[in-house]
């Protein structure tokens, strides 16, 4: 390795590297502190309860399967307070707006 | 080699002192952080750190995680951000030398 002459570029790069190192250090510390505080709050020893927070996970923050949750919500029947008919969750919003409109008329 | 590094360290520490006392260090550091936030660098770093902590639950201390993150952190800094900040530092160096 040959010595580079000390130029603006060399000094600037070295200063930038120092700044970045400080930021990485702070960020690493924040990540570790967050992890410890979450573990203390939730009390999980193996961290399995956090797996759902990873990107691409199929679970919500409560650990419930998103897909399953969606299908159970849409398959559930709710009673319309206006006409007393039982309407599927997926069509409830559409129904209630029409049903209330009908009532107004 | 060591002499060269000593010389660079000396120059750097003088410049750093001036940078901090003039308030420029804070301004450049803030700009660097802002640009990194905007580029999603902090989010990527958090994801990498969380994954590493999850995979090695309870066994990673600060030094180990820092050593793991450092090369990745430098690699993930967008070239545009690097260029902008280097320009800013060089402009500052130009000013103080004049």
N, CA and C atoms of all chains as a GROMACS GRO file, in nm:
protein
  609
    1UNK      N    1   0.084  -0.120   0.000
    1UNK     CA    2   0.000   0.000   0.000
    1UNK      C    3   0.088   0.125   0.000
    2UNK      N    4   0.062   0.212  -0.097
    2UNK     CA    5   0.142   0.334  -0.103
    2UNK      C    6   0.071   0.448  -0.032
    3UNK      N    7   0.151   0.540   0.021
    3UNK     CA    8   0.093   0.654   0.091
    3UNK      C    9   0.030   0.751  -0.007
    4UNK      N   10  -0.095   0.784   0.022
    4UNK     CA   11  -0.161   0.884  -0.061
    4UNK      C   12  -0.121   1.020  -0.008
    5UNK      N   13  -0.097   1.118  -0.094
    5UNK     CA   14  -0.070   1.251  -0.039
    5UNK      C   15  -0.195   1.305   0.030
    6UNK      N   16  -0.173   1.388   0.133
    6UNK     CA   17  -0.290   1.439   0.207
    6UNK      C   18  -0.355   1.551   0.127
    7UNK      N   19  -0.465   1.517   0.064
    7UNK     CA   20  -0.538   1.615  -0.016
    7UNK      C   21  -0.672   1.644   0.052
    8UNK      N   22  -0.744   1.741  -0.003
    8UNK     CA   23  -0.879   1.772   0.048
    8UNK      C   24  -0.965   1.647   0.045
    9UNK      N   25  -0.952   1.573  -0.067
    9UNK     CA   26  -1.033   1.453  -0.086
    9UNK      C   27  -1.008   1.351   0.027
   10UNK      N   28  -0.879   1.329   0.057
   10UNK     CA   29  -0.842   1.231   0.160
   10UNK      C   30  -0.896   1.274   0.297
   11UNK      N   31  -0.877   1.403   0.330
   11UNK     CA   32  -0.923   1.453   0.460
   11UNK      C   33  -1.076   1.447   0.467
   12UNK      N   34  -1.142   1.490   0.357
   12UNK     CA   35  -1.289   1.490   0.356
   12UNK      C   36  -1.343   1.348   0.370
   13UNK      N   37  -1.283   1.253   0.300
   13UNK     CA   38  -1.328   1.114   0.308
   13UNK      C   39  -1.311   1.058   0.450
   14UNK      N   40  -1.198   1.096   0.509
   14UNK     CA   41  -1.170   1.048   0.645
   14UNK      C   42  -1.270   1.108   0.745
   15UNK      N   43  -1.303   1.237   0.726
   15UNK     CA   44  -1.402   1.301   0.815
   15UNK      C   45  -1.540   1.238   0.798
   16UNK      N   46  -1.575   1.211   0.672
   16UNK     CA   47  -1.705   1.148   0.644
   16UNK      C   48  -1.713   1.009   0.707
   17UNK      N   49  -1.601   0.935   0.697
   17UNK     CA   50  -1.596   0.800   0.755
   17UNK      C   51  -1.618   0.807   0.907
   18UNK      N   52  -1.554   0.905   0.970
   18UNK     CA   53  -1.572   0.922   1.116
   18UNK      C   54  -1.716   0.952   1.152
   19UNK      N   55  -1.777   1.041   1.072
   19UNK     CA   56  -1.917   1.078   1.098
   19UNK      C   57  -2.007   0.957   1.084
   20UNK      N   58  -1.984   0.880   0.978
   20UNK     CA   59  -2.064   0.760   0.955
   20UNK      C   60  -2.047   0.658   1.068
   21UNK      N   61  -1.924   0.642   1.111
   21UNK     CA   62  -1.897   0.547   1.221
   21UNK      C   63  -1.973   0.585   1.346
   22UNK      N   64  -1.976   0.717   1.374
   22UNK     CA   65  -2.051   0.764   1.492
   22UNK      C   66  -2.199   0.735   1.478
   23UNK      N   67  -2.251   0.759   1.358
   23UNK     CA   68  -2.395   0.735   1.335
   23UNK      C   69  -2.425   0.586   1.350
   24UNK      N   70  -2.340   0.500   1.293
   24UNK     CA   71  -2.361   0.354   1.303
   24UNK      C   72  -2.355   0.311   1.449
   25UNK      N   73  -2.260   0.368   1.522
   25UNK     CA   74  -2.246   0.334   1.664
   25UNK      C   75  -2.375   0.370   1.741
   26UNK      N   76  -2.423   0.492   1.717
   26UNK     CA   77  -2.546   0.537   1.784
   26UNK      C   78  -2.664   0.447   1.746
   27UNK      N   79  -2.673   0.417   1.616
   27UNK     CA   80  -2.786   0.338   1.568
   27UNK      C   81  -2.782   0.195   1.624
   28UNK      N   82  -2.661   0.139   1.632
   28UNK     CA   83  -2.646   0.004   1.688
   28UNK      C   84  -2.690   0.002   1.833
   29UNK      N   85  -2.649   0.106   1.904
   29UNK     CA   86  -2.685   0.117   2.046
   29UNK      C   87  -2.836   0.128   2.063
   30UNK      N   88  -2.898   0.209   1.978
   30UNK     CA   89  -3.044   0.226   1.984
   30UNK      C   90  -3.113   0.092   1.957
   31UNK      N   91  -3.062   0.017   1.858
   31UNK     CA   92  -3.123  -0.112   1.825
   31UNK      C   93  -3.114  -0.210   1.940
   32UNK      N   94  -2.996  -0.214   2.003
   32UNK     CA   95  -2.977  -0.307   2.115
   32UNK      C   96  -3.067  -0.264   2.232
   33UNK      N   97  -3.071  -0.133   2.259
   33UNK     CA   98  -3.153  -0.084   2.370
   33UNK      C   99  -3.300  -0.114   2.346
   34UNK      N  100  -3.346  -0.094   2.222
   34UNK     CA  101  -3.486  -0.123   2.188
   34UNK      C  102  -3.517  -0.270   2.210
   35UNK      N  103  -3.426  -0.354   2.164
   35UNK     CA  104  -3.447  -0.499   2.175
   35UNK      C  105  -3.457  -0.539   2.323
   36UNK      N  106  -3.366  -0.483   2.404
   36UNK     CA  107  -3.366  -0.518   2.547
   36UNK      C  108  -3.496  -0.469   2.612
   37UNK      N  109  -3.538  -0.346   2.576
   37UNK     CA  110  -3.658  -0.293   2.641
   37UNK      C  111  -3.782  -0.371   2.597
   38UNK      N  112  -3.787  -0.414   2.470
   38UNK     CA  113  -3.902  -0.495   2.424
   38UNK      C  114  -3.903  -0.629   2.498
   39UNK      N  115  -3.785  -0.687   2.510
   39UNK     CA  116  -3.777  -0.817   2.578
   39UNK      C  117  -3.821  -0.806   2.723
   40UNK      N  118  -3.783  -0.694   2.786
   40UNK     CA  119  -3.820  -0.676   2.927
   40UNK      C  120  -3.970  -0.657   2.940
   41UNK      N  121  -4.029  -0.582   2.842
   41UNK     CA  122  -4.172  -0.556   2.848
   41UNK      C  123  -4.253  -0.682   2.819
   42UNK      N  124  -4.214  -0.752   2.713
   42UNK     CA  125  -4.291  -0.869   2.670
   42UNK      C  126  -4.251  -0.992   2.751
   43UNK      N  127  -4.126  -0.993   2.793
   43UNK     CA  128  -4.078  -1.105   2.874
   43UNK      C  129  -4.049  -1.228   2.792
   44UNK      N  130  -4.016  -1.208   2.664
   44UNK     CA  131  -3.987  -1.325   2.580
   44UNK      C  132  -3.838  -1.357   2.585
   45UNK      N  133  -3.808  -1.482   2.610
   45UNK     CA  134  -3.667  -1.520   2.619
   45UNK      C  135  -3.609  -1.557   2.484
   46UNK      N  136  -3.693  -1.614   2.397
   46UNK     CA  137  -3.636  -1.658   2.269
   46UNK      C  138  -3.671  -1.566   2.153
   47UNK      N  139  -3.751  -1.462   2.180
   47UNK     CA  140  -3.779  -1.364   2.076
   47UNK      C  141  -3.875  -1.413   1.969
   48UNK      N  142  -3.936  -1.530   1.989
   48UNK     CA  143  -4.023  -1.583   1.885
   48UNK      C  144  -4.144  -1.494   1.862
   49UNK      N  145  -4.182  -1.419   1.967
   49UNK     CA  146  -4.300  -1.335   1.950
   49UNK      C  147  -4.273  -1.214   1.862
   50UNK      N  148  -4.146  -1.192   1.827
   50UNK     CA  149  -4.115  -1.077   1.742
   50UNK      C  150  -4.105  -1.115   1.595
   51UNK      N  151  -4.112  -1.244   1.566
   51UNK     CA  152  -4.091  -1.287   1.428
   51UNK      C  153  -4.192  -1.223   1.334
   52UNK      N  154  -4.311  -1.189   1.388
   52UNK     CA  155  -4.413  -1.132   1.302
   52UNK      C  156  -4.385  -0.988   1.264
   53UNK      N  157  -4.286  -0.926   1.327
   53UNK     CA  158  -4.256  -0.787   1.292
   53UNK      C  159  -4.161  -0.778   1.174
   54UNK      N  160  -4.111  -0.891   1.128
   54UNK     CA  161  -4.019  -0.890   1.015
   54UNK      C  162  -4.096  -0.863   0.885
   55UNK      N  163  -4.028  -0.800   0.792
   55UNK     CA  164  -4.092  -0.770   0.664
   55UNK      C  165  -4.126  -0.901   0.594
   56UNK      N  166  -4.246  -0.905   0.537
   56UNK     CA  167  -4.285  -1.025   0.463
   56UNK      C  168  -4.352  -1.129   0.551
   57UNK      N  169  -4.366  -1.099   0.680
   57UNK     CA  170  -4.431  -1.195   0.768
   57UNK      C  171  -4.580  -1.198   0.738
   58UNK      N  172  -4.640  -1.313   0.758
   58UNK     CA  173  -4.781  -1.328   0.726
   58UNK      C  174  -4.869  -1.304   0.848
   59UNK      N  175  -4.808  -1.256   0.956
   59UNK     CA  176  -4.884  -1.237   1.079
   59UNK      C  177  -4.891  -1.090   1.118
   60UNK      N  178  -4.996  -1.054   1.190
   60UNK     CA  179  -5.006  -0.915   1.235
   60UNK      C  180  -4.933  -0.900   1.369
   61UNK      N  181  -4.943  -0.781   1.431
   61UNK     CA  182  -4.864  -0.759   1.553
   61UNK      C  183  -4.909  -0.844   1.670
   62UNK      N  184  -5.030  -0.904   1.660
   62UNK     CA  185  -5.078  -0.991   1.768
   62UNK      C  186  -5.047  -1.137   1.740
   63UNK      N  187  -4.976  -1.163   1.630
   63UNK     CA  188  -4.939  -1.300   1.597
   63UNK      C  189  -5.048  -1.378   1.528
   64UNK      N  190  -5.153  -1.306   1.481
   64UNK     CA  191  -5.261  -1.377   1.412
   64UNK      C  192  -5.233  -1.381   1.263
   65UNK      N  193  -5.269  -1.490   1.200
   65UNK     CA  194  -5.246  -1.506   1.056
   65UNK      C  195  -5.336  -1.407   0.980
   66UNK      N  196  -5.274  -1.318   0.903
   66UNK     CA  197  -5.349  -1.212   0.834
   66UNK      C  198  -5.451  -1.270   0.737
   67UNK      N  199  -5.409  -1.372   0.662
   67UNK     CA  200  -5.495  -1.431   0.560
   67UNK      C  201  -5.618  -1.495   0.623
   68UNK      N  202  -5.591  -1.567   0.732
   68UNK     CA  203  -5.700  -1.637   0.802
   68UNK      C  204  -5.798  -1.536   0.859
   69UNK      N  205  -5.739  -1.429   0.917
   69UNK     CA  206  -5.818  -1.325   0.980
   69UNK      C  207  -5.911  -1.260   0.879
   70UNK      N  208  -5.855  -1.237   0.760
   70UNK     CA  209  -5.931  -1.173   0.654
   70UNK      C  210  -6.048  -1.262   0.612
   71UNK      N  211  -6.020  -1.392   0.595
   71UNK     CA  212  -6.126  -1.481   0.549
   71UNK      C  213  -6.233  -1.500   0.658
   72UNK      N  214  -6.191  -1.500   0.786
   72UNK     CA  215  -6.294  -1.516   0.890
   72UNK      C  216  -6.379  -1.390   0.900
   73UNK      N  217  -6.318  -1.275   0.877
   73UNK     CA  218  -6.393  -1.149   0.882
   73UNK      C  219  -6.496  -1.144   0.771
   74UNK      N  220  -6.456  -1.188   0.652
   74UNK     CA  221  -6.547  -1.179   0.538
   74UNK      C  222  -6.655  -1.287   0.546
   75UNK      N  223  -6.623  -1.399   0.610
   75UNK     CA  224  -6.720  -1.507   0.618
   75UNK      C  225  -6.819  -1.486   0.732
   76UNK      N  226  -6.787  -1.392   0.821
   76UNK     CA  227  -6.875  -1.370   0.936
   76UNK      C  228  -7.000  -1.293   0.893
   77UNK      N  229  -7.110  -1.324   0.955
   77UNK     CA  230  -7.236  -1.254   0.923
   77UNK      C  231  -7.269  -1.154   1.035
   78UNK      N  232  -7.308  -1.037   0.995
   78UNK     CA  233  -7.347  -0.934   1.092
   78UNK      C  234  -7.493  -0.897   1.069
   79UNK      N  235  -7.562  -0.870   1.178
   79UNK     CA  236  -7.702  -0.833   1.162
   79UNK      C  237  -7.713  -0.683   1.136
   80UNK      N  238  -7.790  -0.648   1.034
   80UNK     CA  239  -7.810  -0.506   1.001
   80UNK      C  240  -7.912  -0.450   1.100
   81UNK      N  241  -7.875  -0.344   1.167
   81UNK     CA  242  -7.963  -0.284   1.268
   81UNK      C  243  -8.084  -0.217   1.203
   82UNK      N  244  -8.072  -0.190   1.076
   82UNK     CA  245  -8.176  -0.118   1.005
   82UNK      C  246  -8.287  -0.211   0.955
   83UNK      N  247  -8.244  -0.322   0.889
   83UNK     CA  248  -8.346  -0.410   0.832
   83UNK      C  249  -8.348  -0.548   0.898
   84UNK      N  250  -8.260  -0.568   0.995
   84UNK     CA  251  -8.250  -0.692   1.074
   84UNK      C  252  -8.205  -0.814   0.993
   85UNK      N  253  -8.164  -0.792   0.868
   85UNK     CA  254  -8.115  -0.906   0.789
   85UNK      C  255  -7.970  -0.935   0.825
   86UNK      N  256  -7.929  -1.060   0.803
   86UNK     CA  257  -7.789  -1.095   0.831
   86UNK      C  258  -7.709  -1.079   0.701
   87UNK      N  259  -7.603  -0.998   0.710
   87UNK     CA  260  -7.524  -0.966   0.590
   87UNK      C  261  -7.379  -1.010   0.612
   88UNK      N  262  -7.317  -1.067   0.509
   88UNK     CA  263  -7.177  -1.111   0.518
   88UNK      C  264  -7.086  -0.989   0.539
   89UNK      N  265  -6.982  -1.007   0.617
   89UNK     CA  266  -6.889  -0.898   0.651
   89UNK      C  267  -6.835  -0.826   0.528
   90UNK      N  268  -6.808  -0.903   0.423
   90UNK     CA  269  -6.748  -0.844   0.303
   90UNK      C  270  -6.844  -0.749   0.233
   91UNK      N  271  -6.977  -0.775   0.251
   91UNK     CA  272  -7.074  -0.691   0.180
   91UNK      C  273  -7.147  -0.595   0.273
   92UNK      N  274  -7.105  -0.593   0.400
   92UNK     CA  275  -7.180  -0.516   0.500
   92UNK      C  276  -7.177  -0.365   0.472
   93UNK      N  277  -7.057  -0.314   0.438
   93UNK     CA  278  -7.043  -0.169   0.415
   93UNK      C  279  -7.131  -0.125   0.299
   94UNK      N  280  -7.128  -0.205   0.194
   94UNK     CA  281  -7.207  -0.176   0.074
   94UNK      C  282  -7.357  -0.180   0.109
   95UNK      N  283  -7.395  -0.280   0.188
   95UNK     CA  284  -7.535  -0.298   0.224
   95UNK      C  285  -7.585  -0.181   0.309
   96UNK      N  286  -7.506  -0.145   0.410
   96UNK     CA  287  -7.554  -0.044   0.506
   96UNK      C  288  -7.578   0.090   0.437
   97UNK      N  289  -7.494   0.123   0.341
   97UNK     CA  290  -7.514   0.252   0.274
   97UNK      C  291  -7.643   0.249   0.191
   98UNK      N  292  -7.670   0.137   0.125
   98UNK     CA  293  -7.792   0.126   0.045
   98UNK      C  294  -7.915   0.119   0.134
   99UNK      N  295  -7.900   0.044   0.244
   99UNK     CA  296  -8.013   0.022   0.334
   99UNK      C  297  -8.057   0.153   0.400
  100UNK      N  298  -7.961   0.230   0.440
  100UNK     CA  299  -7.993   0.359   0.505
  100UNK      C  300  -8.052   0.456   0.403
  101UNK      N  301  -8.003   0.447   0.281
  101UNK     CA  302  -8.052   0.532   0.173
  101UNK      C  303  -8.200   0.501   0.148
  102UNK      N  304  -8.229   0.373   0.147
  102UNK     CA  305  -8.364   0.324   0.125
  102UNK      C  306  -8.457   0.380   0.233
  103UNK      N  307  -8.405   0.380   0.356
  103UNK     CA  308  -8.487   0.421   0.470
  103UNK      C  309  -8.524   0.570   0.461
  104UNK      N  310  -8.424   0.646   0.412
  104UNK     CA  311  -8.446   0.791   0.399
  104UNK      C  312  -8.563   0.819   0.305
  105UNK      N  313  -8.564   0.740   0.194
  105UNK     CA  314  -8.671   0.760   0.096
  105UNK      C  315  -8.805   0.720   0.155
  106UNK      N  316   0.457   0.511   0.658
  106UNK     CA  317   0.314   0.480   0.664
  106UNK      C  318   0.252   0.533   0.794
  107UNK      N  319   0.315   0.496   0.907
  107UNK     CA  320   0.266   0.543   1.037
  107UNK      C  321   0.278   0.694   1.047
  108UNK      N  322   0.387   0.745   0.989
  108UNK     CA  323   0.410   0.889   0.994
  108UNK      C  324   0.299   0.961   0.914
  109UNK      N  325   0.267   0.904   0.800
  109UNK     CA  326   0.163   0.959   0.714
  109UNK      C  327   0.030   0.961   0.788
  110UNK      N  328   0.002   0.851   0.857
  110UNK     CA  329  -0.124   0.843   0.932
  110UNK      C  330  -0.126   0.942   1.048
  111UNK      N  331  -0.011   0.955   1.115
  111UNK     CA  332  -0.001   1.053   1.225
  111UNK      C  333  -0.031   1.193   1.174
  112UNK      N  334   0.029   1.221   1.058
  112UNK     CA  335   0.012   1.354   1.000
  112UNK      C  336  -0.135   1.379   0.967
  113UNK      N  337  -0.197   1.277   0.906
  113UNK     CA  338  -0.339   1.289   0.870
  113UNK      C  339  -0.425   1.306   0.996
  114UNK      N  340  -0.393   1.227   1.100
  114UNK     CA  341  -0.468   1.237   1.226
  114UNK      C  342  -0.455   1.376   1.288
  115UNK      N  343  -0.332   1.430   1.281
  115UNK     CA  344  -0.309   1.563   1.338
  115UNK      C  345  -0.392   1.668   1.265
  116UNK      N  346  -0.383   1.665   1.133
  116UNK     CA  347  -0.459   1.761   1.052
  116UNK      C  348  -0.608   1.745   1.078
  117UNK      N  349  -0.649   1.620   1.082
  117UNK     CA  350  -0.791   1.590   1.102
  117UNK      C  351  -0.841   1.642   1.237
  118UNK      N  352  -0.760   1.618   1.342
  118UNK     CA  353  -0.808   1.661   1.474
  118UNK      C  354  -0.817   1.814   1.481
  119UNK      N  355  -0.725   1.883   1.414
  119UNK     CA  356  -0.733   2.031   1.412
  119UNK      C  357  -0.860   2.076   1.338
  120UNK      N  358  -0.882   2.012   1.223
  120UNK     CA  359  -1.001   2.048   1.145
  120UNK      C  360  -1.128   2.015   1.223
  121UNK      N  361  -1.128   1.899   1.287
  121UNK     CA  362  -1.247   1.858   1.363
  121UNK      C  363  -1.279   1.957   1.475
  122UNK      N  364  -1.173   2.001   1.542
  122UNK     CA  365  -1.193   2.100   1.650
  122UNK      C  366  -1.260   2.224   1.595
  123UNK      N  367  -1.208   2.270   1.482
  123UNK     CA  368  -1.263   2.390   1.419
  123UNK      C  369  -1.405   2.365   1.371
  124UNK      N  370  -1.426   2.246   1.315
  124UNK     CA  371  -1.559   2.209   1.264
  124UNK      C  372  -1.662   2.215   1.378
  125UNK      N  373  -1.625   2.159   1.493
  125UNK     CA  374  -1.717   2.153   1.606
  125UNK      C  375  -1.741   2.293   1.663
  126UNK      N  376  -1.631   2.366   1.685
  126UNK     CA  377  -1.647   2.498   1.749
  126UNK      C  378  -1.722   2.596   1.660
  127UNK      N  379  -1.711   2.579   1.529
  127UNK     CA  380  -1.782   2.672   1.439
  127UNK      C  381  -1.927   2.630   1.417
  128UNK      N  382  -1.964   2.512   1.466
  128UNK     CA  383  -2.102   2.464   1.451
  128UNK      C  384  -2.126   2.393   1.319
  129UNK      N  385  -2.021   2.387   1.236
  129UNK     CA  386  -2.038   2.324   1.106
  129UNK      C  387  -2.050   2.171   1.115
  130UNK      N  388  -1.986   2.115   1.217
  130UNK     CA  389  -1.991   1.969   1.232
  130UNK      C  390  -2.137   1.926   1.250
  131UNK      N  391  -2.205   2.001   1.337
  131UNK     CA  392  -2.345   1.970   1.365
  131UNK      C  393  -2.430   1.983   1.238
  132UNK      N  394  -2.405   2.090   1.163
  132UNK     CA  395  -2.484   2.115   1.042
  132UNK      C  396  -2.462   2.004   0.940
  133UNK      N  397  -2.334   1.966   0.918
  133UNK     CA  398  -2.305   1.863   0.818
  133UNK      C  399  -2.359   1.727   0.865
  134UNK      N  400  -2.341   1.701   0.994
  134UNK     CA  401  -2.390   1.575   1.052
  134UNK      C  402  -2.542   1.564   1.038
  135UNK      N  403  -2.610   1.676   1.062
  135UNK     CA  404  -2.756   1.677   1.050
  135UNK      C  405  -2.798   1.651   0.905
  136UNK      N  406  -2.726   1.714   0.812
  136UNK     CA  407  -2.758   1.694   0.670
  136UNK      C  408  -2.736   1.548   0.630
  137UNK      N  409  -2.625   1.491   0.679
  137UNK     CA  410  -2.594   1.351   0.648
  137UNK      C  411  -2.705   1.259   0.701
  138UNK      N  412  -2.747   1.283   0.826
  138UNK     CA  413  -2.852   1.200   0.885
  138UNK      C  414  -2.983   1.214   0.808
  139UNK      N  415  -3.016   1.338   0.773
  139UNK     CA  416  -3.141   1.363   0.700
  139UNK      C  417  -3.141   1.289   0.566
  140UNK      N  418  -3.029   1.301   0.492
  140UNK     CA  419  -3.021   1.235   0.362
  140UNK      C  420  -3.026   1.083   0.376
  141UNK      N  421  -2.966   1.033   0.483
  141UNK     CA  422  -2.970   0.888   0.507
  141UNK      C  423  -3.112   0.843   0.540
  142UNK      N  424  -3.183   0.925   0.618
  142UNK     CA  425  -3.324   0.893   0.649
  142UNK      C  426  -3.404   0.888   0.521
  143UNK      N  427  -3.385   0.993   0.439
  143UNK     CA  428  -3.462   1.003   0.314
  143UNK      C  429  -3.434   0.887   0.220
  144UNK      N  430  -3.311   0.836   0.224
  144UNK     CA  431  -3.274   0.725   0.135
  144UNK      C  432  -3.316   0.589   0.194
  145UNK      N  433  -3.373   0.591   0.314
  145UNK     CA  434  -3.418   0.465   0.376
  145UNK      C  435  -3.305   0.385   0.439
  146UNK      N  436  -3.192   0.450   0.457
  146UNK     CA  437  -3.074   0.382   0.512
  146UNK      C  438  -3.098   0.336   0.656
  147UNK      N  439  -3.160   0.421   0.736
  147UNK     CA  440  -3.184   0.386   0.877
  147UNK      C  441  -3.278   0.265   0.888
  148UNK      N  442  -3.380   0.263   0.801
  148UNK     CA  443  -3.474   0.150   0.805
  148UNK      C  444  -3.404   0.020   0.769
  149UNK      N  445  -3.321   0.028   0.665
  149UNK     CA  446  -3.249  -0.093   0.622
  149UNK      C  447  -3.158  -0.141   0.735
  150UNK      N  448  -3.090  -0.045   0.799
  150UNK     CA  449  -2.998  -0.081   0.907
  150UNK      C  450  -3.073  -0.145   1.025
  151UNK      N  451  -3.190  -0.090   1.055
  151UNK     CA  452  -3.270  -0.147   1.166
  151UNK      C  453  -3.313  -0.289   1.132
  152UNK      N  454  -3.353  -0.309   1.008
  152UNK     CA  455  -3.396  -0.444   0.966
  152UNK      C  456  -3.281  -0.543   0.979
  153UNK      N  457  -3.163  -0.502   0.932
  153UNK     CA  458  -3.046  -0.591   0.938
  153UNK      C  459  -3.012  -0.622   1.084
  154UNK      N  460  -3.013  -0.517   1.168
  154UNK     CA  461  -2.979  -0.535   1.310
  154UNK      C  462  -3.080  -0.625   1.380
  155UNK      N  463  -3.210  -0.602   1.350
  155UNK     CA  464  -3.313  -0.683   1.414
  155UNK      C  465  -3.303  -0.829   1.373
  156UNK      N  466  -3.276  -0.851   1.245
  156UNK     CA  467  -3.263  -0.989   1.196
  156UNK      C  468  -3.144  -1.058   1.264
  157UNK      N  469  -3.034  -0.982   1.274
  157UNK     CA  470  -2.913  -1.039   1.335
  157UNK      C  471  -2.938  -1.070   1.483
  158UNK      N  472  -3.008  -0.978   1.551
  158UNK     CA  473  -3.037  -0.998   1.693
  158UNK      C  474  -3.132  -1.115   1.714
  159UNK      N  475  -3.224  -1.129   1.621
  159UNK     CA  476  -3.323  -1.237   1.630
  159UNK      C  477  -3.256  -1.374   1.607
  160UNK      N  478  -3.168  -1.378   1.507
  160UNK     CA  479  -3.102  -1.505   1.475
  160UNK      C  480  -3.003  -1.548   1.583
  161UNK      N  481  -2.944  -1.449   1.652
  161UNK     CA  482  -2.846  -1.483   1.757
  161UNK      C  483  -2.896  -1.433   1.891
  162UNK      N  484  -3.020  -1.467   1.920
  162UNK     CA  485  -3.086  -1.416   2.040
  162UNK      C  486  -3.002  -1.432   2.167
  163UNK      N  487  -2.977  -1.320   2.232
  163UNK     CA  488  -2.909  -1.322   2.361
  163UNK      C  489  -2.758  -1.338   2.354
  164UNK      N  490  -2.704  -1.359   2.234
  164UNK     CA  491  -2.560  -1.385   2.227
  164UNK      C  492  -2.483  -1.267   2.167
  165UNK      N  493  -2.554  -1.168   2.111
  165UNK     CA  494  -2.487  -1.055   2.047
  165UNK      C  495  -2.475  -0.938   2.144
  166UNK      N  496  -2.350  -0.895   2.168
  166UNK     CA  497  -2.334  -0.774   2.249
  166UNK      C  498  -2.306  -0.656   2.156
  167UNK      N  499  -2.286  -0.539   2.214
  167UNK     CA  500  -2.271  -0.419   2.131
  167UNK      C  501  -2.154  -0.431   2.031
  168UNK      N  502  -2.037  -0.473   2.081
  168UNK     CA  503  -1.918  -0.481   1.993
  168UNK      C  504  -1.940  -0.576   1.876
  169UNK      N  505  -2.003  -0.689   1.904
  169UNK     CA  506  -2.027  -0.787   1.798
  169UNK      C  507  -2.125  -0.732   1.694
  170UNK      N  508  -2.232  -0.670   1.744
  170UNK     CA  509  -2.332  -0.617   1.650
  170UNK      C  510  -2.272  -0.502   1.570
  171UNK      N  511  -2.192  -0.419   1.635
  171UNK     CA  512  -2.130  -0.305   1.566
  171UNK      C  513  -2.034  -0.356   1.457
  172UNK      N  514  -1.955  -0.456   1.490
  172UNK     CA  515  -1.862  -0.512   1.391
  172UNK      C  516  -1.937  -0.574   1.273
  173UNK      N  517  -2.054  -0.629   1.301
  173UNK     CA  518  -2.135  -0.689   1.195
  173UNK      C  519  -2.198  -0.581   1.108
  174UNK      N  520  -2.242  -0.472   1.172
  174UNK     CA  521  -2.317  -0.368   1.100
  174UNK      C  522  -2.226  -0.274   1.020
  175UNK      N  523  -2.106  -0.247   1.072
  175UNK     CA  524  -2.021  -0.143   1.012
  175UNK      C  525  -1.996  -0.159   0.862
  176UNK      N  526  -1.946  -0.276   0.817
  176UNK     CA  527  -1.922  -0.287   0.673
  176UNK      C  528  -2.049  -0.274   0.590
  177UNK      N  529  -2.158  -0.327   0.643
  177UNK     CA  530  -2.286  -0.319   0.571
  177UNK      C  531  -2.333  -0.174   0.564
  178UNK      N  532  -2.314  -0.102   0.675
  178UNK     CA  533  -2.357   0.037   0.682
  178UNK      C  534  -2.285   0.122   0.577
  179UNK      N  535  -2.155   0.102   0.566
  179UNK     CA  536  -2.077   0.180   0.469
  179UNK      C  537  -2.118   0.146   0.326
  180UNK      N  538  -2.144   0.018   0.305
  180UNK     CA  539  -2.182  -0.029   0.173
  180UNK      C  540  -2.317   0.027   0.128
  181UNK      N  541  -2.406   0.043   0.227
  181UNK     CA  542  -2.544   0.083   0.194
  181UNK      C  543  -2.563   0.235   0.178
  182UNK      N  544  -2.459   0.313   0.207
  182UNK     CA  545  -2.473   0.459   0.191
  182UNK      C  546  -2.480   0.490   0.042
  183UNK      N  547  -2.588   0.555  -0.004
  183UNK     CA  548  -2.599   0.585  -0.147
  183UNK      C  549  -2.485   0.677  -0.195
  184UNK      N  550  -2.439   0.653  -0.319
  184UNK     CA  551  -2.326   0.730  -0.373
  184UNK      C  552  -2.357   0.880  -0.374
  185UNK      N  553  -2.485   0.913  -0.400
  185UNK     CA  554  -2.525   1.054  -0.409
  185UNK      C  555  -2.507   1.123  -0.272
  186UNK      N  556  -2.543   1.052  -0.166
  186UNK     CA  557  -2.531   1.108  -0.031
  186UNK      C  558  -2.383   1.132   0.000
  187UNK      N  559  -2.301   1.031  -0.033
  187UNK     CA  560  -2.157   1.042  -0.009
  187UNK      C  561  -2.101   1.164  -0.082
  188UNK      N  562  -2.138   1.176  -0.210
  188UNK     CA  563  -2.090   1.288  -0.292
  188UNK      C  564  -2.129   1.422  -0.232
  189UNK      N  565  -2.258   1.433  -0.196
  189UNK     CA  566  -2.308   1.560  -0.141
  189UNK      C  567  -2.232   1.602  -0.016
  190UNK      N  568  -2.213   1.506   0.074
  190UNK     CA  569  -2.148   1.539   0.202
  190UNK      C  570  -1.999   1.569   0.179
  191UNK      N  571  -1.937   1.493   0.089
  191UNK     CA  572  -1.795   1.520   0.060
  191UNK      C  573  -1.779   1.661   0.002
  192UNK      N  574  -1.873   1.699  -0.085
  192UNK     CA  575  -1.869   1.834  -0.144
  192UNK      C  576  -1.880   1.940  -0.034
  193UNK      N  577  -1.971   1.913   0.059
  193UNK     CA  578  -1.995   2.007   0.169
  193UNK      C  579  -1.867   2.020   0.255
  194UNK      N  580  -1.805   1.907   0.286
  194UNK     CA  581  -1.683   1.911   0.369
  194UNK      C  582  -1.571   1.983   0.291
  195UNK      N  583  -1.562   1.952   0.162
  195UNK     CA  584  -1.455   2.014   0.082
  195UNK      C  585  -1.475   2.166   0.072
  196UNK      N  586  -1.602   2.207   0.059
  196UNK     CA  587  -1.631   2.351   0.052
  196UNK      C  588  -1.589   2.418   0.183
  197UNK      N  589  -1.616   2.348   0.294
  197UNK     CA  590  -1.579   2.402   0.425
  197UNK      C  591  -1.426   2.411   0.437
  198UNK      N  592  -1.357   2.306   0.390
  198UNK     CA  593  -1.210   2.306   0.395
  198UNK      C  594  -1.153   2.421   0.312
  199UNK      N  595  -1.214   2.443   0.196
  199UNK     CA  596  -1.172   2.554   0.110
  199UNK      C  597  -1.183   2.686   0.183
  200UNK      N  598  -1.298   2.702   0.252
  200UNK     CA  599  -1.324   2.826   0.325
  200UNK      C  600  -1.221   2.853   0.434
  201UNK      N  601  -1.192   2.748   0.514
  201UNK     CA  602  -1.100   2.774   0.626
  201UNK      C  603  -0.957   2.794   0.579
  202UNK      N  604  -0.922   2.733   0.466
  202UNK     CA  605  -0.784   2.749   0.420
  202UNK      C  606  -0.763   2.888   0.358
  203UNK      N  607  -0.869   2.942   0.297
  203UNK     CA  608  -0.860   3.079   0.246
  203UNK      C  609  -0.851   3.173   0.363
   0.00000   0.00000   0.00000
